[in-house]
Amino acid sequence: MLLAGCAAEQPPAAPSAPEIVRSSAAPSSGGASSSTVRPAPTPEATRALVRAVTDGDLAATRAAIADGADLEARITRARTALVAATKSGHTQIALALLDAGADPNAKDDIQDSAYLYAGAEGMTEILASTLRHGADVRSLNRYRGTALIPACEHGHVENVKLLIAAGVAVDHVNDSGWTCLLEAVILGNGDANHVETVRLVLDAGARPDLADRDGVTARQHAVNRGQTAVVAAIDERR
């Protein structure tokens, strides 16, 4: 069980006729506007968008967008089309929605946004697009952690690089009392990706002396877990 990351979940079975729970024509925050003037949202186009995203149909998604679908309509589990596409692994659909102006910061019922989920789950292409389209790098997940913390947990090196470059705080502490460095060690496995992750966050200014609630530092956790390469990486930068 992942204690503090933004855990991956299996997408629910696709319903035959998804219900639109709530609709809002304007992004809540941060969504970049498309350079193309789009028609006013219509219920028909919005229903078509929901079906297209549920079915993973890129062509139908683009058609629904062009027809004036409400990009911020809330569907199953309070997800926008963008969040639903991201969580279903429909990368090209998510990118099309972002390019059309979908809000990268809109969250579902468990506080996942496309930005946060993509960051946690190694979806580098979607993450990069959310950052280009106004993702709030201060946004927190349901564990009160940044996108960088679970990215470090999973050793998603490319995502870690993107998030550091975007200015995500490297010493933010989540509800478990862990920084991204602590999480990389405690929930990581000490493999090459986690070693590189540790190096990246230390080079970005992460403090190795910050301990968890029991007073144990990342280095001591690495020693306790036999992560010798992680210990060496920390010692190299002390």
Phi, psi and omega in degrees: 000131178278121187280324190226001178274178177267085195297141177290148178224151178285132179295144180294156178303138184292121179286153182289328180220082184302142181266133174276115185276313182212143181233140175220123187289336184251143175300146181289325178188145167077346183294133180276138180281140175290147179287344179269133178288123182257151177293162177298145181302140176233147179301322182296314180294324180293317176297322178295323178295316179300315179297317183296316179293318179299321181276351183069034185259102184294316181298317179292326176298313180297322179295317180295321176299313181296331181277356176101032177295146174283109184291341183255012176300140180264130181240218184307131178058034177061025180273140167284170177302323180295313179297317180299316179296318180296313182290338177270358179077020179272079189300311184294326176294316178300318180295320178296320179294318178297317179296333180276352177111011178297146185283116180288349183260354180296131184251153177266197187286350175243025172066029171263131168253170176300320179298309183294317183292315179298321178297319182286325191258013174078020180271077191297320182295317178292316179303312181300321180291320178298323179293321177293332185256025168095024176301139179274107185289352175270357182297143182241148177273188185292347176263012182059035177247156175283171175296333183292327185297306178292332175299320177290321178306315184273355181068035178278085191301314182296321177294320178301316178299314180299315185290322175297315180297330180281350176097018177294136183296127184276343181250017175298140181250128181271187184295339178275355181084022184245141168273177178295326178293314178300317182294323178300327181273312186293317182256354176275178182241008177076013180284183185299322179294321179287326175297315178296322177300314179300316179298318182297314183288327175294318178296335179275000176107007178298140183269116180288346181277350180289123184258165175281188184292344177265005179081016182261128180276169178299320180298316181294322175299319180296319177299313182298331182264003179070024180272074188296324180292326176292316177303315180297320180296321178292316181295327179299333188248016179275000000 
